[in-house]
Amino acid sequence: MSRFRVLRPGPLSLLQDGGRHGWQHLGVSPAGPLDPHAAAWANRLLGNRRGAALLEIALGGLQLECLDDGWLALCGADVPIRLDGVPRPNWSRFAVRAGQRLELGFARSGQRVYLAVPGGFRGEPVLGSLACQAREGLGGLHGDGSPLREGDLLAGGLGDFPGAASVPWPFVPDYRASRPLRVVPAAGQEEVLQGFVARSWRLSPQSDRMGARLSGEALRLPPCEWSQGMVRGAIQVPPDGQPIILQADRQTVGGYPVLGYLHPLDCGRLAQCPAHAELRFVATDLETVQQEWRAFLRFFAC
Amino acid sequence: MIELRPAGPEALLLVLAERPEPGLPLRIARLAEMLRAQLGAELTDLVPGWNSLLLHYDLLRTDHRRLAERLRPLLDAWQARPGEEGGGRLHEIPIWYAGEDLPEVAAGCGLSVTEVIALHSGRTYQVGVIGFAPGFAYLSELDERLALPRRATPRTRVPAGSLAIAERQTAVYPQASPGGWHLIGRCPWRLFDARREPPCPLAVGDRVRFVAIDEAAFRREGGRP
């Protein structure tokens, strides 16, 4: 076992895993990492399955004391990483020794960085999952949806690796580069989607793990819908015309009309954008998104 | 005519009727049971809406086209099934009608507090949708004499166990949460507990009656005023 004591939790550090699936009919949100790409790579560097429990660290600021020799991996937002004051690379795994102190600075680009340990962090699952859902009070290290706190004790497996390793560079995204996010139109909403992609949007600071709120020139959609099941990535348009893109902690049902669905990998990309970022969108088709997402799931299904 | 609409790369929405109807929630619950039994390995979550059922599927096992093919005979069989007499399971939920908005609700409806309680506890409701929060069951249909719009400003914190009304619906808040409905009573029971099996006693299609109790009974049932 390799253990870590939390010296400083940072602004918001959450235990997440593949998500709390199978309970949406009771209103339980799946939760899980906001950025599936960075989270999957952090686990893969340590030979973990994709849904192994890891830390999602918003903005950085985490400090851990290593209580045992072991390994860890970090992927995601560009934060300065220091082990006993010596820089360590992001998108990499490296060894740690008992007594060493890991310090994360604050993000220079990107918003969330993922920290994984061999075998995943241990904890008592709630409804089959450790994913921390603050609003519902479920999951996390204490089982009650609370974020990481100073003094918390984390434990993972040991692992045995030939040496440090990094994610191949073509898979390391540049979160500074702005590229349009891809959207599949909802049935019958092709025209509204044209209006949506033609506008430029800003990411509102009111965004959270539940939804990314956009601000811009209002869209108009008839408010006809009866509450129905909702998916991550759904772009809802409430009566004020300012879209909300549902993220990992989304509600399971909703009554606002939906204009389209964001590509799951671009949901992760969106989660790495800072507040007030300018966002652009582009239309794509369902088959293309399914092909790419299936390839992603297959690649990380080890 | 049932409509199948892809909802992103991993979900398919079945629109089962043009609008909500009495009896439809129970039929949707039966359809969900049937699909879970027949297609369980391909589906991760089945989420009933007022007139729909959302199927979250495993993209490594199926997709919307293959699913649609397998669904066709199952949906035909479901449509041919007669509705059930009597409806779903009946729950009797004790309520201490002492919500902080009760006097305001009575005034807004032009009724006495006693009349509001009699109208609210005098009918059987049906669980239409569970959502908003874990175990939050939207119950219909509230007597139209009690129908009020939501509060202009939602409360930032509604206490757990609050019985509330808005428009033609009523519900008990299972956990403390923000909320814009009118609070008319208190339920002493916990309606969602992740450590219980099942975590929530209510299911879509079930029926609910509220039974008026006094403060002493509320305390006996475990309620904390």
Interface residues (C-beta under 8 A of the other chain):
Chain A: H21 G22 W23 Q24 H25 L26 G27 V28 P30 V126 L127 R135 E136 G137 L138 V184 A186 A187 W226 S227 Q228 G229 M230 V231 R232 G233 A234 Q251 T252 V253 G254 V258 Y261 H263 P264 L286 V289 Q290 W293 R294 L297 R298 A301
Chain B: R5 P6 A7 G8 P9 E10 A11 L13 R19 P20 A32 T44 D45 L46 V47 P48 G49 W50 N51 S52 L53 L54 H56 L59 L60 D63 H64 V129 I130 G131 F132 A133 P134 G135 F136 Y138 Q175 S177 F192 A194 R195 P198 P199 C200 A203 V204
